[in-house]
Each structure stands twice: as structure tokens, then as C-alpha cells.
Amino acid sequence: MKKIYLIMLLSVGMFFSSCDTMQKLAANILTEQDAISGLKELLTIGSNGNALISKDALMSAILPKDVNTVLQKLQQLGLSKEIDKFTNTLTTAASQTATKSIPVFADGIKRMNITDAINIVKNGGTAATDYLRNTIGSDLRTTVTPIMKTALDQYNITKEWDKLVAPAKMVLGNKVNLNLNIDNLLAGVVTNAMFSKIAEQETAIRTNAAARTSPLLQKVFGRDWNNNGAIK
């Protein structure tokens, strides 16, 4: 009877030891599904929240190459406050567009077919953001453009600009005209700002343990898969 108990105890011990070994092995293996899910979670986190949109980038997009000449002439005419008011309004419209575009980015991320997920995880840097930009960047910009147009119309951007530059038209002529297709140009600025924010978040998750806020992120990005899954 004692032999039977001993055999049972040994069997149970071997079973749990085997389970423990299997769990350790599983933790050291990056599966394609984990890689895909981890990348999508990373990109979704990165696309949430407001992107930082530069006033200089906005003004450079809507004005000709000699944008500084236009702004300097307007300032010389004593229109500095009006310029600030216009750029603040433009920034508000862009920020509003970025906020309303978050679901667009999230949906695009969910629909992404990440064909080389494991390599993207292993490549490090901003490989996931670069993949997103290259695969669905054009579609995202196209979708964001009408959102930007609505925001620009809401704030009467074109009319406000015409009023602002009226005193300088005699001096600068066509230089003060806005670039054509302004909604598409500014949609590009907003989209680039969103990608920059996603890239920033990706870098944080890859390099900072505190940014890995879920077990999945900890597993996928908390290990060095180029070094046999060693914990970072």
C-alpha cells in the first residue's frame, strides 16, 4: 500500500513539475497570435488622446513656401494679435480633427492584417508605427480629410484668413493666398502628428516597463526576443 502511495506522490510531483516546465517554456515563446494582439494593443493605446500639433506645421501647410515673408509683413502692419488669433483658431480646428479621428485610427488598427508580426516585434524602434503608416496611412488621411473640412468650415478659416491678409494684398499679391486643397493638406499634418504620437507611445512601451500596462504588453514587449526571450 505504501508503495502505491509513493508512486502516486511521485506521479503527482512529476505532473506539477512538468506543468511548471511547460509554463516556463510557453513564457519564453513568442507566438504569432500574441505578437499580433500585442502590436494592435500598442497601436491602439498610441492612437488615443490628443496629438501635439505644431502651429508652424499648420501655417507651413496652408501658405506658400515663403510663409515667413507673409507673416513678417503682417506683423509689420501691426497685425500680430490677429495672426495669433488666427493660428490659435487653426490649431483648435486641427486638434478637434485629431480628437474626432481617434476612432478612425482605432478601426484601421483593428482591420490591419499584420503579416509579419513577430519580425515587427523583434525589430524594435518604431517598427509597428512604420508598418501602420505604410499599410493604411493613405486610407487614414483620406478618411481624416472630410473631418478636417468640417472643422475648417465651422471656424470659417478661409474667410478669416482673407480678412486678416486684406491689408497686405497690395504689397504681397498672390503670396498671401492659401494653398489649394487646404483640408487635404491639413489632414496630412494632423495624420502625421497622430503617427508621431503613436511612435512616441511605441517607444515608451518598448523601453519602459511602467508603460506596459497589461499582461499581454508585458509578455510581448517585456522580453528580448532576439535573445531567447530574456526579460528586459
Secondary structure, 3 states (H helix, E strand, C coil): CHHHHHHHHHHHHHHHHHHHHHHHHHHCCCCHHHHHHHHHHHHHHHHCCCCCCCHHHHHHHHCCCCHHHHHHHHHHCCCHHHHHHHHHHHHHHHHHHHHHHHHHHHHHHHHCCCCCHHHHHHHCCCHHHHHHHHHHHHHHHHHHHHHHHHHHHHCCHHHHHHHHHHHHHHHHHHHHCCCCCHHHHHHHHHHHHHHHHHHHHHHHHHHCHHHCCCHHHHHHHCEECCCCCEEC
